[in-house]
Amino acid sequence: MITMIDIADEPIGHFSERTLCVTCDKVTAVYAVVVVVINKKFKASNRVHTINNIIEYADALVCKFNNLGLASARELYLALENCPNRINNMLAEAGYSKLHLSTINLLRKESFRTSNCTERQSIRWYNDTITMIGDDDNVNITDFPEIRAVIKDTATSQGRHVPIRWVNNVTAKLASSGITSISKLRDAVNTGTINTIIARKGKPGLNKITISGIQSTLELSQDFRQGRS
């Protein structure tokens, strides 16, 4: 049985009824599915995963669906309801990788369930998830402040959950791979070699949605410095 979970950046009291209904129900469905997908994926390869693996994959899916204009669980369900090719065609047209059929089937089931849930259920699932993922880290990486600033802006633009933890992890991964300046980061992203560089240090690469977010942040910061904001 799939465990229903929900997650958000702010305490539940900060949500309007509209936000809770439209945003959190979709995230609830995505996170419930990702728990199952990650468990199966790592079990098949005899590896152990952490909660960060779940958060990273779920955030990437949420960001993709947001960019496709699927703002609620109901909209997600309607995109999945009749034909799995529809959502994959939408993803492909936006430049994203396609989903496995098993993932699509799980998303269809959970998006339907969460789109029909009550507000009380949404709040309970939210609280369960907050307990599961724990509090965000309070430790900031003081080295490589320019790199960290780019990753922080990326986290904000993509609505990353436990953003401080995610920013610290990505910044540390880049720095340990020798990407220690904005120019090196920009070159690695623009040439498509960032994951190759990271892999040389024996570390797992970044999600494609993370890389595209970093690229967008770098482009925006460059435009701002050149007076095109």
N, C-alpha and C positions, 0 to 999 in steps of 0.2 A: 504494500500500500504506500502511495506517495505521501510524504509528510508535507502538509501545507505550511508554507512559511512566507513571511513578508518582511520587507526591509525598507528603510528610508533614512534620509540624512538627518532629520530633526525629530525631536520628541513628538509623540502623537498629538499632543495638545496644540502644536503649531500648525496642524493641518486644517484647512477648511474642509467642509463636507464635500465640496466639489473635488478637491485634490485627492481626498481619501477614496472617493468613488472612481475617479478617472485614472489616476496614476498608480496608486498602490495596488489595485486589484491586478493590474497587468504585471507588476513586479512580483507580486505574490505567485502568479502562475509560472513566471519564468524561473524564479528561484526554486520552486517545488520541482520543476523538471530538471534543473541543473544538478540538484542533489543526486537524483537518480543517475543521470548521465555520467557525472564525474565518478560516482561510486563504481559503476560498471566499467568505465574506461580504465581506472587505476587498478581495479581488481583483475582485469584481464591481463594487465602487464605486470602483475605482482609488485606494484608500487604502492606506497602510502601517500595519500594526499592530505592537505591541510584545508582549513576553512578558507584560506586565501585563494586556493584553486577554484573553489566554488564561486566566491565573490568575483574573481577576475572574469570567469566565463559568463556568469550571469550578467554582470555589468556590460560586457561586450554585446550580448544579445539585446539587452534593454536599449542600449545606445543605437544599435542597428534598427530596431523596431521604431524607435523615436524618429530616426532619420527617414524612415519609410512613411511616417505620418500615422502610425498605429499608436494612438495615445491611450487606449484603454484595453482591458481584457476582452471586451465585446468586439472591438475593432480587430483585435488580433484573432479572435475566434472566427470572425467572418472571413478573414483572409485565409484561414486554414480549413474552413468547413467543408468545401466541396472537392478541392483538388490540391494535392501537395505541390504540384508544379507551380501554382499561382504564387505562393510565398517565395519559392526558390527563384522564379522568374523575376520577382520584385527585387530580391537580394542581388541577383546577378546583374540586373540593370543598374543598380546602385554601386556596383563594383565590389560586392561582398561575396564571400564563399557561401555555397549552398549548405542546407541542413540535411542530415540523414533522415530517412523516412521515419525511423523509430522516434527520433527527437520531435519531428513534426506531429506524429500521433500523440505523443505525450503533451505537447503544447496545446493541441486542439482540445484534449480532455480537460486539462487544468485551466485553460482560458475560459472554457465554458463554465466550469464549476465556480471559478472566482468571480466571473461576471454576474453570477446569480447569488453571490454570498451576501450576508447581512453586514451592516456596519459593525455590529458586535463581533462577528467572526473576523472581520478585517483587523480590528484592534487586537484581538487575541493572537492572531497569527503574526502580527507585527511584534508584539511583546515577546512571543516565543523566539522569533528570529533575533531580536536584539540580545536576548539571553544567550542564544547559540553563538553568535559571532563575537560577543564580548565588546568591551569599550575600545574606542580608537586609541592608538598609541599617543602619548603626549611628548615623545622624544623627537626633536627636530634634528635633521642632519645639518650641521653648520658648515661643513666643507662643501665646495662646489655650489655656492648659492645661486649662480646664474642657471645652472642645469636644474637645480631644485625648483627655481621659480617657474621655468617652462613646464615642468612636470606638474607642479601645483596648479597652474592655469589650465593644463589639460584635464586634470582631475575635476576642476570646477566646471569646465565647459561640457564634460561628459557625464556629470552628475554621479561621480564615483562614490560608492559607499565605503565607509571607514577610510576617508580620503588621505588622512595623515599617514596611516599604515601603508597605503598603496603608494603614495608619493615617496616615502622612505625606501620602500622595497625597490621601486623602479630606479630611483636616483642612485642607490647603492649598487644596483646591477650595472648601470651605465658606467659609473665611476670605476668599478672593479674591472670593467672590460676595456678601460683606457679612453672612454668617451668622457672627457673631463672639461670640455669647453663647448660653447655654443657653436663655434665653427665646426668642430669635430662632429657634434650632434647633427648639425644641418647637413654636412657632407654625407654622413652615414645614412640619414633618412632619404635625401634626394637621390643618392646612388643605389638605394635599395640594398645596402650591405649591412644594415644595423644588426640584423639577427645573425649574420655570418660572423661579425665581429664578436658578438656576445657568445656565440657557440664555441669560438676558439678558446674561451675561458671556461668551457664546460658548463655553461649556464643555459637554462631554457630561454628561448627567444621570447619576444614580446608579441602579444596578440596583434593581428592586423589592424583592429579598430584602435588599439593604443597607438600604433605607429601613425595612422592617419590623423589621430587627434594631436599628436606631437607636431606633425607636419603643419597642420592648420594653425596651431599656436605659434609656431616659428614664423609662418607667413604673416599672421596678424601683427606680431611684434615688430617684424621688419617694416610692414606698411606704416605702423604707428611712428617708428623712428624716422621714416622718410616723409612724414607729414600727410599720409593718405588715410588717416583714421576717420 
